[in-house]
Amino acid sequence: MTGWRPTSALVRACLLALGGICGGVALGQEVLVVLAAPFVVLAAMGLASRPRGPVRVGARLDHHRLHEGQGTTSRVDVDDLTGVEHCTRVAAATAHVAASPPQGAAGSLVADGLPVLWFSPRRWGRRAIGAERVALTSAWAGWRWGPVDLPENGLTVLPQTAPYDSRAEVPQPDGLVGRHRSRRLGSGTEFEGIRLFAAGDRLRRITWPVSLRTGELHVVTTRAEQDAGVWLVVDGLRDIGTSGGIDGPASTLDLTVRAAAALAEHHVRTGDRVGMLVVAADGARVPLGAGPRHLQRLLGTLARVRPEARSVPPERLDLGAGAGSVVHVLSPMLFTPLVTATAGLQRGGTSVVVIDTLGEAFAGREADRLSLPALAARMQRIERDDRLRRLAALGTPVVPWRGPGTLDTVLQQLARRARVPKVRA
């Protein structure tokens, strides 16, 4: 534990005062005593203003959970300010975190308040903020406490929920509380249509006006009282491209995470039940749920995705989406087992939508077409395009992520296709 130590200014003042007085007395030169008089005053005031008690210093953040682009304040706490005149703080630079002042250094007189630092995370994930050094100075700059290193504080940065809205209904909902009703027929109250009577239909569903007019029995069909079950499959295996935070270019993982956050917020806001599967080495699975607390759980799971993980999951992936759910696969589609698992869901009759989050990740690599990175990028793009063509041949729509309205047309087409009889392999 550190204590109060004399500053170099106090030591210099004491030496000059002692040397001037001794030299003036020994040499009989009054001018030396006059020249040393100011240093005598400074040394006397500095020695008299020494703080006596021990000091404990700590730093804290006003918030420990933020969205990209939001800001928080780091404050320093000192238990005893007796005799302290000035406080100085210097914070270490953190990747994807903007600080104010820009250099992360701040100082102020204690009478004007302890200095504060402002931090604004520019990218989602776990950030370590507050690793800094703090020093205290007494009056007349005679004594200094520190500098001491303060531990860093963890900050969870949630992905920015880009503006997203969709007026299309989810094709195959499953539940009871959401705004999007099921397209499947069942014992509900919402009118769906009129068709011919078939074996197993309830007699109370017969519509007699139509039956008498046509001469054949017809029944009224209704939608089931169910809401949407939406699964978000997030590809967190690779991060291609350079991330500039919310102010710069976006990498593939940036697009994937932010698109998943926007979709989760949209469906939870409309009352649908949302689940999530993160495909990564340390992947996570969040079961279906609804409500604001469930949305915070989804966003927290996205914030914990680690793009630096090098190992990959097994070759056979189990996306595990329940029957009657719609699955949004957010991926640049560069990992073959994920493509295979997506095709398996499509063959099983699940409504699957692939949201392409490649963006402009390969744009910088193709600047020099004869370079090795450019050739590798073109080979990856050719293989990826072939995978997407095969998925499209199976009936899986592939849509590039463009923000609001990205999925309107696709979901409307899936909703119409869901009512067509089909054979499931």
C-alpha positions, 0 to 999 in steps of 0.5 A, a space after each residue: 500500500 502506497 503512502 505520501 512521498 515528497 515530490 521533486 519540487 519539495 526536495 528541490 525547494 528544500 535543497 535550494 533554501 538550505 544551500 542559500 542560507 548556509 552559503 549566505 551565512 558562511 560567505 557573508 553574502 546577504 544576497 544569497 539569503 535574499 535569493 533563497 527566501 522564496 524557496 524557504 517559504 515554499 519548503 515551509 508551506 510544503 512541509 506543513 501541508 503534508 497529509 497525515 491519514 492513509 488514502 483509499 482510491 477506487 474507480 467505478 463505472 456508472 453503467 456496466 451494460 450498454 449498447 454500441 454507441 452509448 456512453 458511460 462515465 468513470 468516476 474516482 472515489 477517494 475516502 479521505 480528501 483531507 489535505 488533497 489539492 489535485 487529482 490526476 487520472 490516466 486511463 489505458 487505451 482500449 480497442 473499439 472504445 472511444 474516450 474523452 478526453 481523447 488521450 484518456 488523461 484528466 486532472 482537476 483541483 479537488 475543490 472543483 470536483 474529482 476528474 471524470 472520464 467518459 467512455 463510449 464503446 463502438 463495437 459489441 462484445 466484452 470490453 475491459 474499461 478503467 485500467 488506469 493510474 491515479 495520483 494525488 497531490 497535496 497543497 503547494 505540490 509538496 507531497 504525492 500519493 501514488 500513482 497506483 494502478 486501479 483494476 479494470 471494470 468489465 463492460 458488456 456492450 450489446 449490439 446496436 439494434 438497427 431500425 428494422 420492421 416487417 409487415 409480413 407474417 411469419 409463415 409457420 407460427 407456433 404458440 399463443 401470445 404473439 401478434 403473428 397468427 398461425 397459417 395452419 388450420 385449427 380451432 380458432 376464431 380468425 376466418 381462413 376460408 371455405 372448402 368442401 366437407 371432408 371426413 373428420 370435419 366437425 359438423 358445427 363448422 358446416 356453412 349452410 348458406 354455401 352448402 344449400 347454394 352449391 348442393 354440396 357440404 362446405 365447412 368454414 376453416 379458421 386459423 389455429 390460435 398460435 403465435 410465431 416460434 422464431 429461431 435465429 441461427 447465428 454463425 459465429 465461426 469466422 469474422 471476415 473483414 475489418 471492423 471499424 465499429 459503428 462508425 466504420 466498415 462492418 465485418 461479416 460478424 458485425 453484420 450477423 450480430 447486428 442483424 440478429 439483434 434487430 430481428 430478435 427485438 422486432 419479434 419480441 416486440 410483436 409478442 412472438 417467441 424467439 430462440 437462438 442458436 450460436 454456431 461457434 466453438 463455445 456456442 450457446 443455445 437460448 430456448 424459445 421465450 418472450 418478453 423484455 427479459 428474454 430480449 436482454 438474454 438474447 442480446 447478452 448472448 450475442 455480446 458474448 460471441 467470440 470471433 477469435 475462437 479458432 476451433 469449429 464444432 463437429 461436422 454434423 450440426 443439429 440446429 434443433 428447430 422445432 416443427 412449425 417454427 421459422 428459422 432465420 440462418 444469419 451467416 456468410 455461408 462459408 462453413 460447409 456443415 452449416 450449409 448442410 444442416 440448413 439444407 436438412 432443415 429445408 428437406 424436413 419441411 421447416 420454413 428456412 430463410 438464409 440471411 446473407 451477411 457477407 456484405 463487402 468483406 471481400 472487396 478489399 481483397 480483390 484490389 489486386 486481382 493477381 495477388 494470392 489473397 485476391 485469388 483465394 477470395 475469388 475461390 471462396 466466393 465461387 464455392 459460396 455461390 455454388 452452395 447458395 445455388 444448391 440451397 435455392 434449388 431446394 427452395 430455401 430463399 437467400 436474402 442479403 441483409 439490407 435492414 428494414 424490409 429485408 424479409 417482407 417479400 420472402 416471408 409473404 412467399 413462404 406464407 403462401 407456400 406453407 398452405 400448399 400440400 407437400 410431401 416431407 422427406 
